[in-house]
């Protein structure tokens, strides 16, 4: 009798066996880099991915392409004094890593020491270029984050990484790539992982992969809201609902299989890098799909009743982890951004390749025009497409639209007017203006030229000619898993005794970007794409016996 896939109830008519030196599970950036380095070393590789061919590249295909890099030529050109020692101090302080977490600490050190050579220089050799400025993000609310600018942006977004590296991989005769295949279990013989079983989700055919080495590159757990809720730390506030900004197939199933069947260790599953300002995707690619906005620093961040959240105002760019907790503790699972068109044109942005066509398509004149004159294209697009992006000439009219959207009477127009008046009155009192923490953070950000180009000079919200008013309903959106399977510096999966599971490696987000959670509780932002590359190259070097120094 044919076998049956118990989860989906599909009959498996036959089993096909494929053999290779290396099996890579997951077609995101980490999987692509691992496979590419392996075929270049003469290995025969099978890469199995659950998604469709047009989505090859995983979450990186949609990502913006920001990278935290240390000691680069671009930093030197901008007179940014950085070093691995300085970066590590920032990393450990901001991430609050457990001093006893040996492998996560080791990977953090590896990152700051090797991001220049193993990521930046390697990508330059692959033909990748970066935009001509370094941005300054995650500074920390008390200067305890990035003390210098480290955020480099790939020219072409992360989609350029996939296009460049993926095309080189697919040009090799040594790789077999299977899309729409879901791995159901890892096979092991005499204590060694020897391959995996997968199901073709179109035909129901079962495929057995036999390989000397197997690499897990399937992403984290944040694509499954069931997993997010199950691992959410009990001591932290959790909203009743949130959007999905992760890959929907990042569901943690192979993590759990590795733990249950192979004694692999899942580390820090409750640590997540979510974002506080998501919008539902107007044309979702999967249920619950959200867009991660880059919140406007000059917008007022309001609760569901239209009151400014405080006493410390919420401002992006300093501590995303803290922002998410503040948003999660609100009475309703949404907050509001209140701004005007002047602010939106200069500051509003959406993270990712999809909504940044000038950068994605490498159209520098268009990018420069939007930077200097305002991104009218994006603001007008969201006004047309998103029901959560509300525009009105008056605060009374805006309050009515906000209530219509939430099917409530939460927003009293008098409250909304009072909120704006209280803020605008600051500008007639220099001492009060200087004491406002949002204004102070804006002025701090504007000291850095790239931020000054994207951040408005503080002004009253009701400033004549700055309208109309805009209100955006925002929700917390899941993104990356900071925890994952425990790995050593060769990306080998470690068991409960701390010994490598023979034949098994784990890279990228599935490994918590190294060690099971090298970021700790907070990322310095932009550590994810480089973490995929670092861990992938380490795995490939171990498997092939070729160092990447």
ChimeraX attribute file (.defattr): number of C-alpha atoms within 10 A of each C-alpha:
attribute: neighborCount
match mode: 1-to-1
recipient: residues
	/A:1	7
	/A:2	10
	/A:3	15
	/A:4	14
	/A:5	15
	/A:6	8
	/A:7	7
	/A:8	9
	/A:9	10
	/A:10	16
	/A:11	16
	/A:12	18
	/A:13	13
	/A:14	12
	/A:15	16
	/A:16	11
	/A:17	10
	/A:18	14
	/A:19	16
	/A:20	20
	/A:21	19
	/A:22	29
	/A:23	30
	/A:24	28
	/A:25	28
	/A:26	30
	/A:27	31
	/A:28	25
	/A:29	31
	/A:30	36
	/A:31	31
	/A:32	30
	/A:33	25
	/A:34	31
	/A:35	31
	/A:36	25
	/A:37	22
	/A:38	27
	/A:39	20
	/A:40	15
	/A:41	15
	/A:42	11
	/A:43	19
	/A:44	20
	/A:45	26
	/A:46	24
	/A:47	23
	/A:48	24
	/A:49	28
	/A:50	23
	/A:51	22
	/A:52	13
	/A:53	13
	/A:54	8
	/A:55	16
	/A:56	21
	/A:57	26
	/A:58	28
	/A:59	24
	/A:60	26
	/A:61	23
	/A:62	19
	/A:63	16
	/A:64	25
	/A:65	28
	/A:66	25
	/A:67	26
	/A:68	29
	/A:69	28
	/A:70	29
	/A:71	21
	/A:72	19
	/A:73	13
	/A:74	18
	/A:75	21
	/A:76	11
	/A:77	11
	/A:78	12
	/A:79	9
	/A:80	16
	/A:81	13
	/A:82	18
	/A:83	13
	/A:84	19
	/A:85	13
	/A:86	15
	/A:87	26
	/A:88	19
	/A:89	17
	/A:90	21
	/A:91	25
	/A:92	24
	/A:93	15
	/A:94	23
	/A:95	21
	/A:96	14
	/A:97	20
	/A:98	13
	/A:99	9
	/A:100	8
	/A:101	15
	/A:102	13
	/A:103	18
	/A:104	29
	/A:105	24
	/A:106	15
	/A:107	25
	/A:108	26
	/A:109	19
	/A:110	19
	/A:111	27
	/A:112	22
	/A:113	19
	/A:114	20
	/A:115	24
	/A:116	20
	/A:117	18
	/A:118	18
	/A:119	21
	/A:120	24
	/A:121	15
	/A:122	15
	/A:123	19
	/A:124	12
	/A:125	10
	/A:126	13
	/A:127	11
	/A:128	17
	/A:129	17
	/A:130	19
	/A:131	15
	/A:132	14
	/A:133	17
	/A:134	27
	/A:135	18
	/A:136	23
	/A:137	24
	/A:138	26
	/A:139	23
	/A:140	19
	/A:141	15
	/A:142	8
	/A:143	14
	/A:144	18
	/A:145	25
	/A:146	25
	/A:147	18
	/A:148	21
	/A:149	22
	/A:150	28
	/A:151	24
	/A:152	24
	/A:153	22
	/A:154	23
	/A:155	24
	/A:156	24
	/A:157	29
	/A:158	26
	/A:159	27
	/A:160	22
	/A:161	26
	/A:162	23
	/A:163	15
	/A:164	15
	/A:165	20
	/A:166	21
	/A:167	13
	/A:168	14
	/A:169	23
	/A:170	14
	/A:171	9
	/A:172	14
	/A:173	10
	/A:174	19
	/A:175	21
	/A:176	17
	/A:177	15
	/A:178	17
	/A:179	20
	/A:180	17
	/A:181	24
	/A:182	21
	/A:183	23
	/A:184	16
	/A:185	16
	/A:186	21
	/A:187	19
	/A:188	17
	/A:189	9
	/A:190	7
	/A:191	11
	/A:192	15
	/A:193	21
	/A:194	21
	/A:195	27
	/A:196	20
	/A:197	19
	/A:198	24
	/A:199	21
	/A:200	17
	/A:201	16
	/A:202	9
	/A:203	13
	/A:204	21
	/A:205	19
	/A:206	25
	/A:207	20
	/A:208	19
	/A:209	23
	/A:210	22
	/A:211	22
	/A:212	17
	/A:213	20
	/A:214	30
	/A:215	28
	/A:216	27
	/A:217	29
	/A:218	32
	/A:219	37
	/A:220	32
	/A:221	33
	/A:222	30
	/A:223	24
	/A:224	20
	/A:225	19
	/A:226	11
	/A:227	18
	/A:228	20
	/A:229	16
	/A:230	12
	/A:231	16
	/A:232	15
	/A:233	15
	/A:234	10
	/A:235	6
	/A:236	11
	/A:237	15
	/A:238	20
	/A:239	19
	/A:240	12
	/A:241	14
	/A:242	24
	/A:243	26
	/A:244	26
	/A:245	25
	/A:246	26
	/A:247	24
	/A:248	21
	/A:249	20
	/A:250	23
	/A:251	21
	/A:252	21
	/A:253	18
	/A:254	22
	/A:255	22
	/A:256	16
	/A:257	15
	/A:258	22
	/A:259	16
	/A:260	11
	/A:261	12
	/A:262	22
	/A:263	16
	/A:264	25
	/A:265	22
	/A:266	23
	/A:267	20
	/A:268	20
	/A:269	24
	/A:270	20
	/A:271	23
	/A:272	28
	/A:273	22
	/A:274	26
	/A:275	25
	/A:276	28
	/A:277	28
	/A:278	28
	/A:279	26
	/A:280	23
	/A:281	22
	/A:282	15
	/A:283	10
	/A:284	11
	/A:285	10
	/A:286	11
	/A:287	11
	/A:288	15
	/A:289	24
	/A:290	26
	/A:291	25
	/A:292	27
	/A:293	18
	/A:294	17
	/A:295	24
	/A:296	24
	/A:297	25
	/A:298	27
	/A:299	24
	/A:300	24
	/A:301	25
	/A:302	24
	/A:303	22
	/A:304	20
	/A:305	20
	/A:306	26
	/A:307	20
	/A:308	23
	/A:309	18
	/A:310	11
	/A:311	7
	/A:312	10
	/A:313	17
	/A:314	25
	/A:315	22
	/A:316	24
	/A:317	21
	/A:318	23
	/A:319	24
	/A:320	25
	/A:321	20
	/A:322	16
	/A:323	20
	/A:324	22
	/A:325	18
	/A:326	17
	/A:327	27
	/A:328	23
	/A:329	14
	/A:330	16
	/A:331	13
	/A:332	15
	/A:333	18
	/A:334	24
	/A:335	27
	/A:336	25
	/A:337	23
	/A:338	26
	/A:339	26
	/A:340	24
	/A:341	20
	/A:342	19
	/A:343	26
	/A:344	25
	/A:345	22
	/A:346	22
	/A:347	22
	/A:348	24
	/A:349	19
	/A:350	18
	/A:351	17
	/A:352	23
	/A:353	22
	/A:354	16
	/A:355	17
	/A:356	18
	/A:357	16
	/A:358	19
	/A:359	22
	/A:360	21
	/A:361	16
	/A:362	17
	/A:363	13
	/A:364	13
	/A:365	10
	/A:366	14
	/A:367	19
	/A:368	13
	/A:369	12
	/A:370	17
	/A:371	15
	/A:372	12
	/A:373	11
	/A:374	21
	/A:375	19
	/A:376	15
	/A:377	11
	/A:378	19
	/A:379	17
	/A:380	11
	/A:381	12
	/A:382	16
	/A:383	14
	/A:384	12
	/A:385	12
	/A:386	15
	/A:387	16
	/A:388	21
	/A:389	20
	/A:390	21
	/A:391	21
	/A:392	17
	/A:393	12
	/A:394	15
	/A:395	22
	/A:396	16
	/A:397	14
	/A:398	22
	/A:399	25
	/A:400	17
	/A:401	19
	/A:402	27
	/A:403	16
	/A:404	13
	/A:405	14
	/A:406	14
	/A:407	9
	/A:408	10
	/A:409	13
	/A:410	17
	/A:411	22
	/A:412	17
	/A:413	19
	/A:414	12
	/A:415	16
	/A:416	20
	/A:417	17
	/A:418	14
	/A:419	17
	/A:420	20
	/A:421	14
	/A:422	12
	/A:423	18
	/A:424	17
	/A:425	12
	/A:426	18
	/A:427	15
	/A:428	10
	/A:429	10
	/A:430	9
	/A:431	10
	/A:432	14
	/A:433	18
	/A:434	14
	/A:435	11
	/A:436	14
	/A:437	16
	/A:438	21
	/A:439	21
	/A:440	14
	/A:441	18
	/A:442	21
	/A:443	18
	/A:444	12
	/A:445	21
	/A:446	17
	/A:447	10
	/A:448	14
	/A:449	14
	/A:450	14
	/A:451	19
	/A:452	15
	/A:453	14
	/A:454	21
	/A:455	21
	/A:456	20
	/A:457	13
	/A:458	16
	/A:459	15
	/A:460	17
	/A:461	22
	/A:462	19
	/A:463	11
	/A:464	8
	/A:465	9
	/A:466	16
	/A:467	19
	/A:468	17
	/A:469	22
	/A:470	24
	/A:471	24
	/A:472	23
	/A:473	23
	/A:474	27
	/A:475	27
	/A:476	28
	/A:477	28
	/A:478	27
	/A:479	22
	/A:480	26
	/A:481	28
	/A:482	31
	/A:483	30
	/A:484	31
	/A:485	33
	/A:486	29
	/A:487	34
	/A:488	25
	/A:489	18
	/A:490	21
	/A:491	32
	/A:492	29
	/A:493	30
	/A:494	25
	/A:495	20
	/A:496	14
	/A:497	9
	/A:498	13
	/A:499	13
	/A:500	19
	/A:501	20
	/A:502	21
	/A:503	20
	/A:504	27
	/A:505	31
	/A:506	36
	/A:507	40
	/A:508	30
	/A:509	31
	/A:510	31
	/A:511	36
	/A:512	35
	/A:513	38
	/A:514	36
	/A:515	32
	/A:516	33
	/A:517	33
	/A:518	33
	/A:519	31
	/A:520	25
	/A:521	20
	/A:522	24
	/A:523	25
	/A:524	27
	/A:525	22
	/A:526	20
	/A:527	21
	/A:528	24
	/A:529	23
	/A:530	26
	/A:531	29
	/A:532	29
	/A:533	25
	/A:534	29
	/A:535	34
	/A:536	32
	/A:537	28
	/A:538	23
	/A:539	28
	/A:540	29
	/A:541	20
	/A:542	18
	/A:543	26
	/A:544	17
	/A:545	10
	/A:546	14
	/A:547	11
	/A:548	14
	/A:549	7
